[in-house]
Amino acid sequence: MYKALIADDENKICQLIQAMGNWDELGIEIVDVCHSGDDAWESIQKKEPDIALLDIRMPVYDGLQIINKVNEKYGMSRNICFIIISGYAEFEYARQAIQYNIVNYLLKPLDKKQLNDTLQKACNSLSRKQQQVENAILLQKNRRSLQAACITAVQAGRVREGITVRELNEQYCMSFDQGCFLGGFLNFPFSISEHENLFLERFMEKIQKYFACCFEVAVKTEGTGIYLILNYSAGSHQILMDKIQEFYKSIGRMAKAYGEFQMYMGVGSSTTEPDRIRYSLGEAEIAELSHLLYGEKHLLFYERLPGETAGLHQFIPVKKFRELEQLLEKLQPFEIKKWFSDISEIIEKNRGRLKNGQILMELRKTIEDCLIQVFTEMDSALVNKGLSELRISLKQASDLSNYLWILKTKTVLLVEQMAEAVSQRESYPIYAAKQYIQQNFSRQINLAEVAERLHFSSAYFGNIFKRNVGKTFNAYLTEVRMENAKKLLKQPGYTIARVAEMVGYQDVKYFSKTFKSLYGVKPTEYKKLLSSMHAHNLHI
C-alpha cells in the first residue's frame, strides 16, 4: 500500500481528486490533505508519503519550492513521486518540474482518466525503484554470503591442495586474481549481528576506501569478529601494510560509536598459494589473540611476533586432558573447576615462555575437542550452542587471566547445563524403561531391546539408566522379577517351576539361586515359611 498526500489551496480541487481517484484499486492510501505549502512540507516530513500531488501555486511554498526543499534535505534517500497540479496559465512554469523527478503534471480542469493514468504511472515507478533497491540489497547479501562460504571452506580445509585461483573462483563465485593472499581478523567488543546492516555498510565503505589496491577483499562476519582475505599484487605489499594501519585506525574510530571499547586486529603472513590461505587466517587469529600477552598492542602482525618454540603438551601433559574427559563424563562441575585452577596455575607460571597466542588457541581447541568427544551423543545442539558462546566470550577477554577465567566459567556452565538437560531428558526414558520392564518382565527382555525402543545405543542407555536408578538394567530387572515372584509364591496353587516361568525364568535352578542371593532363602523355603505363618495367622 502506497501513501499519498494531496496539497491544493482550493478545497474543492482536493475533494475532486479524492472523489475521482481509484485509490483502493491502485493500492493507495491518502494520508493527508493540505491547503498550504507549509502544511504540505510539514506533512511530508512527518507522514513520509510515497506520492505527493502538489498545486503549483499555494501560500508560503508553491509545489516546485516544496520539491526543491525535499531534494535539498533528503537527496536520493527519499523516494517520492511528485505530481504537479497546474492551470493552463502556469503550464510552461510547470514544465520545469520535470527536472525535479516529477512523474507528470495535471492540468485543470482535472480529468478522471488523466488522474488515474498518472497515479498508475507513479505506482509503476515506485514499484520499479523498490525492485531495484531490493535487487541491489539481495546482490550485496548474496555476495557477502558467497564470500563467507568461501572463507568458511578455506578455514575448514575443504579447499583441496594445489587448487588454482581460477578453480577457487569457479567453485565460490569469487573474483580473486593471481598474486598474494593475506588473512586478517578483527575482534570487536560487540556482536556484529546486532548492528549488522548499518555497521557492515560503513565497514564495506572503509574496505573500498583503504583497500582499493587489492584485486578482491572477501569478508565473513562471525560473532564478534570479522575475517578478511586480501588479494593483491606482490608489488603492492608495502602499500597494503601501510593501508592496513590506516584502515585499523579508521575502523577503531568507527567502532567507538558503539561504546568506549577497544578493538583488536591480527594479520597473517602472505602467501601466493590459494590452499595456504587457511594458514594465514589462522595466523591472523593467533596474532589477534596475542594482545593478551602484549598489553597495549592492538594491531599485531604474525610475522613480527616471536615464533612459538613449544607446543601445548610441553606445558600440559596429554594425561591431564584425559582426566578432563573423565570428569566431563561424570558431569562433575566442582571437580572441573579444580581442574581449570590447575591449568591456570600452569599457564600463569609459564607466562614468560609464551611467545604468541598459539598455545592459548591450542588450549581452547583441545578443551573443545574434549567437550565434543564426551557431550555430542548426550546433546549435540547444546554442545554447539555452548561452544559458540565460549568462542564469542573468549574473543572479549581483556587479558590472560580473564581469558583463562572465561574458559573455565563457560566450560563449567556448559557442564551444568548438560547435567540439567540430561536429567530432564532422561526422566522420561527411565520412566518408560521401568514401565516396559513392569509390563514385560515375564518375557526374555534385555537392555538392547529396551534401548532400541527408546532410540538409544545400548551402551549409552545402560549408562544413563545406572546413573539415574543407581543400579544396572539387569539388576533392576532381576529385582522386579523377584518382587513379583514373592507375590506369586504367596498365592496357593503355583509350583516353583510355574512361578519361575511366570517371572521370566526357564531354568528353575537358576531362578532358585537368584532368589536366594537376594532374600537369603530358596523359593521352596520361602513358600514353607509363608504356609507356617499363615497357619499361625501371621503376615510377611
C-alpha positions in Angstrom: 0.0 0.0 0.0 1.4 3.4 -1.1 0.8 6.6 0.9 -0.4 9.7 -0.9 -0.5 13.4 0.1 -2.8 15.9 -1.7 -2.0 19.6 -1.4 -4.0 22.4 -3.0 -5.2 25.7 -1.7 -8.7 25.1 -3.3 -10.6 22.7 -1.1 -12.9 21.7 -4.0 -9.9 20.6 -6.0 -8.8 18.4 -3.1 -12.3 16.9 -2.8 -12.4 16.3 -6.6 -9.1 14.4 -6.6 -10.3 12.3 -3.6 -13.5 11.5 -5.4 -12.0 10.7 -8.9 -9.0 8.6 -7.9 -9.2 4.8 -8.0 -7.3 4.7 -4.7 -8.2 1.2 -3.5 -7.8 -0.4 -6.9 -4.3 1.2 -7.2 -3.4 0.3 -3.6 -3.0 3.9 -2.4 -4.0 5.3 0.9 -4.5 9.1 1.3 -2.6 10.0 4.5 -3.2 13.8 4.5 -4.9 16.7 2.6 -3.3 20.1 2.9 -4.2 23.6 1.8 -0.9 25.5 2.1 2.7 24.9 1.2 4.0 25.0 4.7 1.4 22.4 5.9 2.4 20.2 2.9 6.1 20.5 3.7 5.5 19.6 7.4 3.3 16.7 6.4 5.9 15.3 4.0 8.4 15.2 6.9 6.1 13.6 9.4 4.0 11.2 7.3 6.6 10.3 4.6 4.2 9.9 1.6 5.2 7.9 -1.5 3.2 10.1 -3.8 2.6 13.9 -3.4 0.1 15.7 -5.6 1.0 19.4 -5.3 -0.6 22.5 -6.6 1.9 24.7 -8.4 0.5 27.8 -6.7 0.0 27.7 -2.9 0.6 30.1 0.0 4.0 30.1 1.7 5.6 27.4 -0.6 4.5 26.5 -4.1 4.7 23.0 -5.4 8.1 23.4 -7.0 9.6 25.0 -3.9 8.4 22.0 -1.8 10.1 19.6 -4.3 13.3 21.6 -4.1 13.2 21.6 -0.2 12.7 17.8 -0.3 15.7 17.3 -2.6 17.9 19.6 -0.6 17.1 17.9 2.7 16.9 14.2 1.7 18.6 13.9 -1.7 18.1 10.5 -3.2 17.3 8.9 0.1 13.6 10.0 0.0 11.9 8.3 -2.9 8.8 10.4 -3.6 6.9 10.6 -6.8 5.7 14.2 -7.3 2.6 15.1 -9.4 2.2 18.8 -10.1 -1.3 20.3 -10.5 -1.4 23.4 -12.6 -3.8 25.6 -14.5 -3.2 26.4 -18.2 -1.6 29.7 -17.4 1.2 28.0 -15.4 1.8 25.3 -18.0 5.2 26.5 -19.1 6.3 27.0 -15.4 5.0 23.5 -14.6 7.3 22.0 -17.3 10.3 23.0 -15.2 9.1 20.3 -12.7 10.4 17.6 -15.0 13.9 18.2 -13.7 12.7 17.7 -10.1 11.9 14.0 -10.6 8.2 14.6 -11.3 6.2 11.8 -12.8 3.7 14.1 -14.5 1.6 17.2 -14.2 -2.1 17.5 -14.3 -3.9 20.4 -16.0 -7.0 21.9 -14.5 -9.9 21.2 -15.0 -8.9 17.7 -13.8 -9.8 14.7 -15.9 -10.5 11.4 -14.2 -8.7 9.2 -16.8 -5.7 11.5 -16.8 -5.6 11.4 -12.9 -5.7 7.7 -12.7 -3.3 7.1 -15.6 -0.9 9.4 -13.8 -1.4 7.7 -10.4 -0.8 4.3 -12.2 2.4 5.7 -13.7 3.5 6.8 -10.2 2.8 3.4 -8.7 4.7 1.7 -11.5 7.7 4.0 -11.0 7.7 3.3 -7.2 7.5 -0.4 -7.8 10.5 -0.3 -10.2 12.6 1.7 -7.9 11.7 -0.6 -4.9 12.6 -3.6 -7.0 15.9 -2.0 -7.9 16.7 -1.3 -4.3 15.7 -4.9 -3.3 17.8 -6.3 -6.1 20.8 -4.3 -5.0 20.4 -5.4 -1.4 20.0 -9.0 -2.5 23.0 -8.8 -4.7 25.1 -7.4 -1.9 23.8 -10.1 0.6 24.5 -12.8 -1.9 28.0 -11.5 -2.5 28.6 -11.5 1.3 27.2 -15.0 1.6 29.4 -16.3 -1.2 32.5 -14.6 0.4 31.5 -16.0 3.8 31.1 -19.5 2.3 34.5 -19.3 0.6 36.2 -18.2 3.9 34.4 -21.0 5.8 35.5 -23.6 3.3 39.1 -22.3 3.4 39.2 -22.4 7.2 37.7 -25.9 7.4 40.3 -27.2 5.0 37.8 -28.0 2.3 39.9 -26.3 -0.4 42.0 -29.1 -1.9 45.7 -29.0 -2.0 47.1 -27.4 -5.2 43.8 -25.7 -6.2 44.3 -22.8 -8.7 43.0 -19.3 -8.4 40.7 -20.0 -11.3 39.3 -23.1 -9.7 38.7 -21.3 -6.4 36.8 -18.5 -8.3 34.7 -21.1 -10.1 33.8 -23.0 -7.0 32.9 -20.0 -4.9 32.0 -17.3 -7.5 34.9 -15.1 -6.3 37.0 -12.6 -8.3 40.5 -13.4 -7.0 43.4 -12.8 -9.3 47.0 -14.2 -9.5 49.1 -12.6 -6.8 49.3 -12.7 -3.0 46.7 -13.6 -0.3 46.7 -12.2 3.2 44.4 -13.3 6.1 43.1 -10.7 8.6 40.9 -11.0 11.7 39.2 -8.1 13.5 37.8 -8.6 17.0 35.1 -6.2 18.2 33.7 -5.7 21.7 30.2 -6.3 20.5 28.3 -8.8 18.4 28.4 -7.8 14.7 24.9 -9.4 14.0 23.2 -6.9 16.4 24.4 -4.0 14.3 24.9 -5.8 11.0 23.1 -3.7 8.4 24.4 -0.2 9.3 27.8 -1.4 10.7 28.6 -3.6 7.7 27.6 -0.9 5.2 30.0 1.5 6.8 32.6 -1.3 7.2 32.4 -2.1 3.5 32.8 1.6 2.7 36.1 1.6 4.6 37.2 -1.6 2.8 36.6 0.1 -0.6 38.4 3.2 0.5 41.6 1.7 2.1 42.0 -1.5 0.1 41.5 -0.1 -3.4 44.9 -1.5 -4.2 43.5 -5.1 -3.8 42.1 -7.2 -6.6 39.5 -8.6 -4.2 38.6 -8.5 -0.5 36.5 -11.3 0.9 34.6 -10.6 4.2 33.0 -13.0 6.7 31.3 -12.0 10.0 31.2 -14.4 12.9 30.0 -13.5 16.4 32.1 -10.5 17.5 34.7 -10.9 14.7 35.2 -10.2 11.0 37.6 -12.3 8.9 39.3 -10.9 5.8 41.1 -12.3 2.8 43.0 -9.6 1.0 44.1 -10.5 -2.6 46.7 -8.1 -4.1 49.8 -8.0 -6.3 53.2 -8.7 -4.9 54.4 -5.3 -5.9 51.9 -3.5 -3.6 52.7 -5.4 -0.4 54.2 -2.5 1.4 51.5 -0.2 0.3 49.0 -2.7 1.7 50.8 -2.9 5.0 50.5 0.9 5.3 46.9 0.8 4.3 46.1 -1.8 7.0 47.5 0.6 9.6 45.2 3.4 8.3 42.3 1.0 8.0 42.7 -0.2 11.5 42.7 3.4 12.9 39.6 4.3 10.9 37.7 1.2 11.9 38.7 1.8 15.5 37.2 5.2 15.5 34.0 3.9 13.8 33.7 1.1 16.5 33.8 3.6 19.3 30.4 4.9 18.2 29.1 1.7 19.7 30.8 2.3 23.1 34.1 3.0 24.7 35.7 -0.3 23.9 39.0 -1.5 22.4 39.1 -3.2 19.0 41.9 -5.7 18.1 43.2 -6.8 14.8 45.6 -9.6 13.7 47.2 -10.0 10.3 48.6 -13.3 9.0 51.6 -13.8 6.7 51.3 -13.5 2.9 51.0 -16.5 0.6 50.7 -17.0 -3.2 49.1 -20.4 -2.9 45.3 -20.5 -2.5 45.4 -23.7 -0.5 47.5 -22.0 2.1 45.2 -19.1 2.8 43.8 -21.1 5.7 47.1 -20.8 7.5 47.2 -17.1 7.0 43.7 -16.8 8.5 44.8 -19.0 11.5 47.9 -16.8 11.9 45.7 -13.7 12.0 43.7 -15.2 14.8 46.8 -16.1 16.7 48.2 -12.6 16.2 44.9 -11.0 17.4 44.9 -13.4 20.5 48.5 -12.3 21.3 47.2 -8.9 22.5 46.5 -10.8 25.8 50.3 -11.2 26.2 51.4 -7.8 24.8 49.1 -5.4 26.6 48.7 -2.1 24.7 49.4 -3.6 21.2 46.1 -3.7 19.4 47.2 -4.3 15.8 49.6 -7.3 15.6 51.2 -8.8 12.6 52.0 -12.6 12.9 55.3 -12.2 11.0 56.5 -9.6 13.6 55.8 -11.8 16.6 58.3 -14.1 18.2 57.8 -17.7 17.0 56.5 -20.2 19.5 59.1 -22.8 20.4 57.0 -25.2 22.4 53.7 -27.0 21.9 50.8 -27.1 24.3 51.7 -30.6 25.6 55.1 -29.4 26.7 53.2 -27.3 29.2 50.2 -29.5 29.9 50.6 -33.3 29.5 48.1 -35.3 27.5 47.0 -37.3 30.6 45.7 -34.1 32.0 43.2 -33.8 29.2 42.2 -37.4 29.6 41.5 -36.5 33.2 39.2 -33.7 32.0 37.3 -36.2 29.7 36.7 -38.5 32.7 35.3 -35.5 34.8 33.1 -34.5 31.9 31.7 -38.0 31.6 30.7 -37.9 35.2 29.3 -34.4 34.9 31.2 -33.1 37.9 31.4 -29.2 37.7 33.1 -28.8 41.1 35.9 -31.1 40.1 36.2 -29.5 36.7 36.7 -26.1 38.4 39.6 -27.6 40.3 41.0 -29.0 37.0 40.9 -25.5 35.5 42.6 -24.0 38.5 45.5 -26.4 38.0 45.6 -25.4 34.3 45.5 -21.7 35.0 48.3 -22.1 37.5 50.5 -23.9 34.9 49.8 -21.3 32.2 50.4 -18.3 34.6 53.6 -19.9 35.9 54.9 -20.3 32.3 53.6 -16.9 31.1 57.1 -15.7 30.2 57.6 -18.7 27.9 54.5 -17.8 25.8 55.7 -16.0 22.6 52.3 -15.5 20.9 48.7 -16.7 21.2 49.3 -20.1 19.7 49.4 -22.0 23.0 46.2 -20.3 24.1 44.4 -21.2 20.9 45.6 -24.8 21.2 44.4 -24.9 24.7 40.9 -23.7 23.7 40.7 -26.2 20.8 41.8 -29.1 22.9 39.2 -28.4 25.5 36.6 -28.0 22.8 37.6 -31.4 21.4 37.1 -33.0 24.9 33.7 -31.4 25.1 32.7 -32.6 21.7 34.1 -36.1 22.3 32.1 -36.5 25.6 29.0 -34.5 25.1 27.9 -34.8 21.5 26.0 -38.0 22.0 24.3 -36.5 25.0 23.0 -33.3 23.3 24.8 -32.1 20.2 22.6 -28.9 19.9 23.5 -27.9 23.4 27.2 -28.6 22.8 27.2 -26.5 19.6 25.4 -23.6 21.3 27.8 -23.8 24.3 30.9 -23.8 22.1 29.7 -20.9 20.1 29.1 -18.9 23.3 32.5 -19.9 24.6 34.3 -18.7 21.4 32.4 -15.4 21.4 33.1 -14.8 25.1 36.8 -15.6 24.7 37.2 -13.0 22.0 36.2 -10.4 24.6 38.9 -11.4 27.1 40.8 -8.3 28.4 44.0 -10.1 29.5 45.5 -13.6 30.0 43.9 -14.2 33.4 40.5 -13.1 32.1 40.9 -15.5 29.1 41.5 -18.4 31.4 38.7 -17.4 33.7 36.2 -17.2 30.8 37.5 -20.6 29.5 36.8 -22.1 33.0 33.5 -20.4 33.6 31.9 -21.1 30.2 33.0 -24.7 30.3 31.6 -25.3 33.8 28.4 -23.6 32.7 28.1 -25.9 29.8 28.7 -28.9 32.1 25.9 -27.7 34.5 23.6 -27.1 31.5 24.4 -30.6 30.2 23.7 -32.2 33.6 20.4 -30.4 33.8 19.4 -31.3 30.2 20.4 -34.9 30.7 18.4 -35.1 33.9 15.3 -33.6 32.3 15.7 -35.6 29.1 16.5 -38.9 30.9 13.4 -38.7 33.2 11.0 -39.9 30.5 13.2 -42.7 29.0 13.9 -44.1 32.5 10.2 -43.9 33.3 9.4 -45.6 30.0 12.0 -48.3 30.6 10.7 -49.1 34.1 7.2 -49.3 32.7 8.3 -51.6 29.9 10.0 -53.9 32.4 6.9 -54.0 34.7 4.8 -55.0 31.7 7.2 -57.4 30.1 9.4 -59.0 32.9 7.8 -62.4 32.2 9.5 -62.4 28.7 13.1 -62.7 27.8 13.7 -58.9 27.6 17.2 -57.3 27.7 18.9 -53.9 27.7 19.4 -53.9 23.9 15.7 -54.4 23.2 14.6 -51.6 25.6 17.3 -49.2 24.3 16.3 -49.7 20.7 12.7 -49.0 21.5 13.8 -45.7 23.1 16.2 -44.8 20.2 19.4 -45.0 22.3 22.5 -47.1 21.9 22.8 -50.0 24.4 26.0 -48.6 25.9 24.7 -45.0 26.3 21.3 -46.1 27.7 22.9 -48.5 30.1 25.0 -45.7 31.5 22.1 -43.2 32.0 19.9 -46.0 33.5 22.6 -46.8 36.1 23.2 -43.1 36.7 19.5 -42.4 37.4 18.4 -45.7 39.0 21.6 -46.4 40.9 21.9 -50.0 39.6 22.4 -51.7 36.3 19.5 -52.5 34.0 19.9 -56.3 34.6 20.0 -55.8 38.4 16.8 -53.7 38.3 15.1 -56.3 36.0 16.1 -59.1 38.4 14.7 -57.1 41.4 11.3 -56.6 39.6 11.2 -60.3 38.7 11.9 -61.4 42.3 9.4 -59.0 43.8 6.7 -60.4 41.6 7.9 -63.9 42.4 7.4 -63.2 46.1 3.8 -62.1 45.3 3.1 -65.2 43.3 4.6 -67.5 45.9 2.1 -66.2 48.4 -0.7 -67.5 46.2 -1.7 -71.2 46.6 -1.7 -73.4 43.6 1.5 -72.2 41.9 4.5 -74.5 41.8 8.0 -73.2 42.0 8.5 -74.1 38.3 5.4 -72.2 37.3 6.4 -69.1 39.3 9.8 -69.2 37.7 8.2 -69.3 34.3 5.8 -66.5 35.1 8.6 -64.1 36.1 10.8 -64.9 33.0 13.0 -67.8 34.0 13.1 -71.0 32.1 15.8 -72.6 34.4 14.2 -73.3 37.8 17.6 -73.9 39.4 18.9 -70.5 38.2 15.7 -68.9 39.5 16.1 -70.5 42.9 19.7 -69.5 43.1 18.9 -65.9 42.2 16.0 -65.8 44.7 18.2 -67.0 47.5 21.0 -64.5 46.6 18.5 -61.7 47.1 16.4 -62.9 50.1 18.7 -65.4 51.8 16.2 -68.4 51.4 15.2 -70.6 48.5 11.7 -70.2 46.9 10.7 -73.6 48.5 11.8 -72.4 51.9 10.0 -69.1 51.4 6.8 -70.9 50.4 7.0 -73.1 53.5 7.6 -70.1 55.7 4.5 -68.4 54.2 2.4 -71.5 54.9 3.6 -71.7 58.5 3.0 -68.1 59.2 -0.5 -68.4 57.6 -1.3 -71.3 59.9 -0.5 -69.1 62.9 -2.3 -66.0 61.4 1.0 -64.2 60.9 1.8 -62.0 57.9 5.0 -61.3 56.0 
